[in-house]
Amino acid sequence: MTAAIQAMGLAKRFGETTAVACVDLEVEAGTVLGLLGPNGAGKTTVVRMLATLLGPDAGQAFVHGHDVTAQADRVREIIGLTGQFAAVDDGLTGIENLLFLGRLLGIPRSQARETARSLLDRFSLTDAADRPAKTYSGGMRRRLDLAACLVGRPKVIFLDEPTTGLDPHARDELWEIIRGEVGRGVTVLLTTQYLEEADQLADDIVVLNQGSVVAQGTPQTLKQEVGRPTLQVRPLHGSDLARTAEVVTQTTGEHTLQGRLVKTRVHDTGALSSLARALEDAGIEVAELSIREPSLDEVFKQLTVTGATV
């Protein structure tokens, strides 16, 4: 497939601070790249460079083949950007916000109005079209903000923590909108600190830490390469908790307690049958014995707290 976004050796400094050290990215057209990292990892700086809002100090980046530095105007014609906070004019109605942007982009008035109406309908904002944006809920403002970045029918959308502050229902609505745009062939680069969000939406993930890439791959690949499955046992009788913990340690080498649940990290799912036999041999009845694959949250913590790399 064609790369919609490419970055090679992208770097940015602010005085003595290195915000982005050396970042390589490649995002295929019509896919979602999740750009993850803790606060200060350089996510927003990368987005701002790719969106032509900041010039890189080193490296190169291209959006659909256009150099973000030498051909910034061409890049701006094909991208949309939604920042961490909704950038809508509170004094304007929903439709006025979209019409205003359409006219700024040089779209004829009748076409701009048709586009605005279509977007309001697609984003379930038709009933609020003539209300000032200041009367919108947080979720409605976010939907209007995303609709605004689609007025110019961009090929690439940069979403910088788009669901910050939204309740679960509003977040789910925004996820569906993003999936719909990707289904139309739009490429999305998404920064987020919500690991479930990346797991739900991203085809590939790049993890940044202290301005550098520490891991990249599909969500499933990262879970398999970085995380380890968790095996957990709950004895049927509370009096067996100490013996259960002892058997788990003897079988797997370690254990942690969470109430009446004994947990341990294992290298593969084969440990489940080994532990089941050991518990049976010890005469311990169990109420629960299961194994859980690592979560993206666990992968994220390991990569950004322990400094591991993949």
Secondary structure as UniProt FT lines:
FT   STRAND          3..14
FT   TURN            15..16
FT   STRAND          17..28
FT   TURN            29..30
FT   STRAND          32..36
FT   TURN            39..40
FT   HELIX           43..50
FT   TURN            51..52
FT   STRAND          58..63
FT   TURN            64..65
FT   STRAND          66..67
FT   TURN            68..71
FT   HELIX           72..77
FT   STRAND          79..82
FT   TURN            90..91
FT   HELIX           94..104
FT   TURN            105..106
FT   HELIX           109..122
FT   TURN            123..124
FT   HELIX           126..128
FT   TURN            129..130
FT   HELIX           133..135
FT   HELIX           138..149
FT   TURN            150..152
FT   STRAND          156..160
FT   TURN            162..165
FT   HELIX           168..183
FT   TURN            184..185
FT   STRAND          187..192
FT   HELIX           195..201
FT   STRAND          204..209
FT   TURN            210..211
FT   STRAND          212..217
FT   HELIX           219..226
FT   STRAND          230..235
FT   HELIX           238..240
FT   HELIX           241..252
FT   STRAND          256..258
FT   TURN            259..260
FT   STRAND          261..265
FT   TURN            269..270
FT   HELIX           271..281
FT   TURN            282..283
FT   STRAND          286..292
FT   HELIX           296..305
//
